[in-house]
Amino acid sequence: MKSTLAAVLFASLTVGAHAGALSLTILSMNDHHSQLEAKDFDLTVSDSTTKATTGEKVNVDVGGFPMTVAAMNAVETAEVSASRSVMKLHAGDAITGGSYYSLFKGVADAKMMAHACFHAMAIGNHEFDDGDASLANFIGNMTNATLCSAGTQVLSSNVVAGPSSPLLSKYSKSYTFTLGSERVGVVGVTIKKKTEQSSFPDAGTTVSEEKAAAQAEIDALVSLGVDKIILLTHVNYNLDKTWMATLNNVDVVVGGDAHALLGEVTELTGMSARTEGPFPTELTNGDGKKVCVVQSWWGARTFGKLQVEFDSNGDVTSCTGKPQFAYDSTTFKNATDDVAFTATQKTAMVTYLNTLDNWHATTPDPTTAASLKVYKDQVSILKATKLADVSENICFERIPGQGRSTLCDVSASYEHGGAACQLVAKGFLHRTKTADIAIQNGGGCRVDIAKGDFTINDGYTMLPFSNTIVTLNMTGAEIKAVLEDALSASHDGADPSTGAYPYVAGLRMDIDMSKAKGSRVLNVEINSRLAGSWSNIDTSATYEVATNNYIAAGKDGYVTFATSSVAGTYADTYMEYAQTMIDYAREMKTLVAPPVAEMSTKSYINLNGTSHTPSPPPPSSASRLTHTFTFAALLAGFLVLH
């Protein structure tokens, strides 16, 4: 690891305000997860003159790196002209989550990051999905003096690289930037639990406790006279509020991990039906002073703009901002029939969005677009390869009723969970010829299976991680134990990993989360290979279990998999994760949602004791789980954690 305090950027980003005071604008991004292209979204606008037909929605391309880079550069130019200093920060999880990572292993992401030229980036948990060497290569590829002469400082105060790790010298605990006459310290923080349990740092590389590490680095900076401190975190929005913002001498928290969209719903024009809090969220730090917390959704759909005023003592006197959306005004069309807008309608839409002050009609940055095209052309070849037909949308979900699908109403998953991940488990079981059942963690599946053609690219998008299928021999009692592990990991504690929720092919169960761990998995039935009839599981019998090597190593809370009696039976099939699903789709030729009788969650009672059976409430009043999960139905899709 680099020296953490000696690094000072002796280049003024803008002119300073007054000695000791600083007007700072922070442009931020987080969790883009290899989502590099713009995506089309349906907008809801209040002015009927902007619609193709009154009352209908408007579709337009939003985000992606070429437009985001152009919009961020334009905002930066305007802020500098207003005598403000500007910093661009990325709060981690730049990689994994789509075909660009599956095919190029971070090279395409690094090129886009170099075009954006962030001043600093925090290390996220998914940066470790392919080990230390992969992250080290990503950092190296992000260094491009032609595109970003100052370079991007990679930060984490609590990642401790092992003695032989290729990450040594690749990152720092913190970095101090000089803006005019003022110094601003940026401290990186990485989520411990999810990195160690849900990713693959090398043996010897560890992650220390977040709060203690962050406070120690803040104290070290303050001792050197740095009085303006930004925490660049990848720990979750809720923990940013309850942990990071409460530390001493912290002024701003720029976070990631939760994919939280902040701001006012009225500023989103239908991009989402809800937000997780205000942008910025203003709190009080450990010294009783103002601290400002922001996070900027995920998938390169938006970037944050936060304006912070520091007084001569280095204290925050005010902070304001909004999420920012870059869009291509040439792509406006009626969302119902895909009829392109007329020039008059396009002008009306741009005029309307300009009134919101956070929507930017943007021409994609040409050099960024040219770089992306090199990779996009290769991906496009795969996108054209059809594997199977999908007659109806197959809905993605983690926990029943959580609302992660971008295609289906939450009512579709309220009772039994998501059919998409259930189908993945079924595909793994089908392709692993000796297994009785197959267990898949919900976070390993990333998206819905959309009606239409299912392609090779869809397979990699749905299953983007570099995993293989393995088998384990387990007793019925051990199978119940590992399912209890998964339910605890996905529900219990202040920061549960919802991606741990289990989907099992060839097994079904009732789940009652209102009971204590060990008593939640009820009425377990087995139908080996889905080839016969259902019968009660025999706790003393031995079954062959197919799963992915990620959770088979005890990751994501599946600790029973790692016990000696189970781990000793571990056998790797060397069938690649996504390729197995691709082969299944190619063989089936048609993909359909598994029938209710095959869904592993027969019934579900949440932590409150609310039963999700027999029928869901209407969408407007759909009950949520006890935990405040940080995504609603239109926020979901890829990402967050395994």
Buried (B, 14 or more C-beta within 10 A) or exposed (E): BBEBBEBBBEEBBBEBBEEBBBBBBBBBBBBBBBBBBBEBBBBBBEEEEBBBEEEBBBBBBBBBBBBBBBBBBBBBEEBBEEEBBBBBBBBBBBBBBBBBBBBBBBBBBBBBBBBBBBBBBBBBBBBBBBBBEBBBBBBEBBBBEEBBEEBBBBBBBBBBBBEEBBBBEBBBBBBBBBBBBBBBBBBBBBBBBBBBBBBBBBEEBBBBEBBEBBBBBBEBBBEEEBBBBBBBBBBBBBBBBBBBBBBBBBBBBBBBBBBBBBBEEEBBBBBBBEBBBEBBBBBEBBEEBBBBBBBBBBBBBBBBBBBBBBEEEBBBEEBEBBBBBBBBBEBBBBBBEEEEBEEEBBBBBBEBBEEBEBBBBBBBBEBBBEBBEEBBEBBEEBBEBBBBBBEEBBBBBBBBBBBBBBBBBBBBBBBBBBBBBBBBBBBBBBBBEEBBBBBBBBBBBBBBBBEEBBBBBBBBBBBBBBBBBBBBBBBBEBBBBBBBBBBBBBBBEEBBBBBBBBBBBBBBBBBBBBBEEEEBBBEBBBBBBBEEEBEEBEEEEBBBBBBBBBBBBBBBBBBBBBBEEBBEBBEEBEBBBBBBBBBBBBEBEEBBBBEEEBBBBBBBBBBEEBEBBEEBBEEEEBBBBBBEBBBBBBBBBBBBBB
